[in-house]
Amino acid sequence: MTVLTITALTLREASRRKVLRALAVLTLVLLGLSAWGFSRLTAVDPELGELTSGEGRLVASLLLNLVMFGLSLIAALGTAFLAGPTLAGEVDSGMSLAMLARPVRRSTVLLGKWLGLVVFGSGFVAVAGSAQILVVRWTVGYSPPSPVAGLALLAAETVVLLTLGLLLSSVVSTMASGIVAVGLFCATWIAGVVGGIGETLGNEGVAAVGTVSRILLPTDGLWHGAMNAFQDPSALSSFGVDAAAFPFLGEAPLTAVYLGWAALWVAMVWGLTALSFVRRDV
């Protein structure tokens, strides 16, 4: 019951922060721009609106992946800057003293806050992502083959980043934890693009950059799985051997082994956060 209470309090606190309003504005702007862009796409070629050709489905799926990347970036910014105040902000302001003075374990407090952020981040991805899919279906008639799986992987990507943000907020300041988390998110994505180019060129050393980065921080690996779920099945055959170098194509569905690693990564980082939080002076 204590964990659920802290989860509810975390959700209530997150809903009151200015970050939520910023997320809402950015999401509405993204949805509006994407709706206008897709509508202009159909205006150029009427056949594209009915998606009767492979080219139409290809363009629509690639643009959907591009827009979904924007959505994942918004989610990354929001969760990173929400996770920071959850620990570092409350400790620095003294707010955590009121809760930790009670007979409640710090690990329990951390679990409740983490679950609250998971619900918040996953809910945002589900609502905003579903709205984007409806926009694309309404404007050009394209429906991704596995929308639920794609949204679930985007939510998992958010969970990975907010867990990292909590770990960072347990050792550095609120602002620094958010900046570092978003910086690592972007760096991992760039490393994935570099690795894809290396794979296309047959350079094993450069290709390993992407592989290693997806192991150290699974956000880019989960993102590639989400793209594969959103894109049209014909996209890979259209690009051929150059598919790996294109940053908005997912080459294959994620394996159970990688999904297991992502779950283990979250568990290990959460454990490190709990250890750091327990030892921290408040």
Long-range contacts (C-beta under 8 A, 24 or more apart in sequence): 2-104, 2-108, 2-112, 3-108, 3-111, 3-112, 3-115, 4-112, 5-112, 6-99, 6-108, 6-109, 6-111, 6-112, 6-113, 6-116, 7-112, 7-113, 7-115, 7-116, 7-119, 8-116, 9-112, 9-116, 10-86, 10-112, 10-113, 10-115, 10-116, 10-117, 10-120, 11-116, 11-119, 11-120, 14-82, 14-116, 14-117, 14-120, 15-120, 17-82, 17-85, 19-78, 19-81, 19-82, 20-78, 22-78, 23-74, 23-75, 23-77, 23-78, 23-124, 26-74, 26-77, 27-71, 27-74, 27-124, 27-128, 27-131, 30-67, 30-70, 30-71, 30-74, 30-132, 31-128, 31-131, 31-132, 31-135, 34-63, 34-67, 34-132, 34-135, 34-136, 35-135, 35-138, 35-139, 37-63, 38-63, 38-135, 38-136, 38-139, 38-140, 39-139, 41-139, 41-140, 42-139, 42-140, 48-140, 49-139, 49-140, 49-141, 50-141, 51-140, 51-141, 51-142, 54-232, 54-234, 54-238, 56-140, 56-142, 57-142, 57-232, 57-234, 58-232, 58-234, 58-235, 58-238, 60-136, 60-140, 60-142, 60-232, 61-142, 61-144, 61-230, 61-231, 61-232, 61-235, 62-231, 62-235, 62-248, 62-249, 63-136, 64-132, 64-133, 64-136, 64-142, 64-144, 64-230, 64-231, 65-227, 65-230, 65-231, 65-248, 65-249, 65-250, 66-248, 67-132, 67-136, 68-129, 68-132, 68-150, 68-154, 68-226, 68-227, 68-230, 69-223, 69-248, 71-125, 71-128, 71-129, 71-132, 71-154, 72-154, 72-157, 72-158, 72-223, 72-226, 74-128, 75-121, 75-124, 75-125, 75-128, 75-154, 75-157, 75-158, 75-161, 76-157, 76-158, 76-161, 76-181, 76-182, 76-185, 76-219, 77-182, 78-121, 78-124, 79-117, 79-120, 79-121, 79-158, 79-161, 79-162, 79-165, 80-161, 80-162, 80-165, 80-177, 80-178, 80-181, 80-182, 80-185, 81-165, 81-178, 82-117, 82-120, 82-121, 82-162, 82-165, 83-117, 83-162, 83-165, 83-166, 83-168, 83-169, 83-177, 83-178, 83-181, 84-165, 84-168, 84-169, 84-173, 84-174, 84-175, 84-177, 84-178, 85-169, 85-174, 86-113, 86-117, 86-166, 86-169, 87-113, 87-166, 87-169, 87-170, 87-273, 87-277, 88-169, 88-170, 88-172, 88-173, 88-174, 88-177, 89-169, 89-174, 91-280, 91-282, 92-173, 92-174, 96-282, 97-282, 100-282, 106-274, 106-277, 106-278, 107-274, 107-277, 107-278, 110-166, 110-270, 110-273, 110-274, 110-277, 113-166, 114-162, 114-163, 114-166, 114-270, 117-162, 117-166, 118-159, 118-162, 121-155, 121-158, 121-159, 121-162, 122-155, 122-158, 122-159, 124-158, 125-151, 125-154, 125-155, 125-158, 126-151, 126-155, 129-154, 142-232, 144-229, 144-230, 144-231, 144-232, 145-229, 145-230, 145-231, 145-232, 145-233, 146-229, 146-230, 147-229, 147-230, 149-225, 149-226, 149-229, 150-226, 150-227, 150-229, 150-230, 151-226, 153-222, 153-223, 153-225, 153-226, 153-229, 153-254, 154-222, 154-223, 154-226, 156-222, 156-262, 157-218, 157-219, 157-222, 157-223, 157-226, 159-266, 160-217, 160-218, 160-219, 160-222, 160-262, 160-265, 160-266, 161-185, 161-219, 163-266, 163-269, 163-270, 163-273, 164-217, 164-269, 166-270, 166-273, 167-269, 167-270, 167-272, 167-273, 167-276, 170-273, 170-276, 170-277, 170-280, 171-276, 184-217, 185-217, 185-219, 187-213, 188-213, 188-214, 188-216, 188-217, 188-219, 188-220, 189-219, 189-220, 189-223, 189-247, 191-220, 192-220, 192-221, 192-223, 192-224, 192-247, 193-247, 196-244, 196-245, 196-246, 196-247, 197-244, 197-245, 199-244, 199-245, 200-241, 200-242, 200-244, 200-245, 215-261, 218-258, 218-261, 218-262, 218-265, 221-254, 221-258, 221-262, 222-254, 222-262, 224-250, 224-251, 224-254, 225-250, 225-253, 225-254, 225-258, 226-250, 228-252, 228-253, 228-254, 229-253
